[in-house]
Amino acid sequence: MSDAPSAAEEIMDGVYSALRAHGYADLTMQDIADECSKSKSLLHYHYDTKEDLLVAFLEYVISDSEDRIAARADDPPVDRLVQFVGWFVFAPDEADREAFHIALLELRTQGPFNERIREQLARSDRLLRGTVADILADGIETGVFRDVDVEETAALLVATLDGARTRQITLAGAERGDEADGYTRQVAEAALRRTVGPLLVDGVELPPLDAGIESIRRDRDGSESDGAAGDTE
């Protein structure tokens, strides 16, 4: 069986590359066609409008996230939670990844005005909060986390990490020193220390943040390409 990506996967990788290069506002179907080596007419054969293609891209990215989360379901709950926190950390040299998330941030601003995009963003939010809630519930059941309100704690942790990511990608380069360059890491470390750490029962140790980051990075680097499947919202 061939491991070559399908035409649909090539198109999704093309959307990923085009978003990194052009952002959301200036993105055209021709930009996407150029990135995936497909004709513009072929893209229009599958997707009537740019909106159709971007909605399909969001669906693809979120489905990929669901698959990756499911693949780690048997990992210890504490390790999974540190990996989740580590996913939001941007290193200063990850310019391509940052550019992609800037484009996603642009796309997220369309949520209040576009029902189809809003539905996908809501699905992504449910996935993030649900993932943390499931990890906490598993940890409580296995005796490594204290008994807490899993939904409330998940909402707090996701809001903290997502807010840190938004702050870093919007303030990078501002005239206030290099603080934002490592802001996601600062917040991730604080979240582990102040939110996750107190959840642990006596005798359970918290893995270092770098272990979670490295595990997630191997997951991204091990994908079939460095395109859409290599990064998620």
Protein Blocks (a to p, Z undefined) as FASTA:
>chain_A
ZZbdcfklmmmmmmmmmmmmnommlpcfklmmmmnopafklmmmmpmblklmmmmmmmmm
mmmmmmmmmmmmmpcfklmmmmmmmmmpccfklmmlmmmmmmmmmmmmmmmmmmklmmmm
mmmmmmmmmmmmmmmmmmmmnopaccddfklmmmmmmmmmmmmmmmmmmmgoiaebjklm
mmmmmmmmmmmmmmmmmmpcghiacddfklmmmmmmmmmmmpmbfclklpcZZ
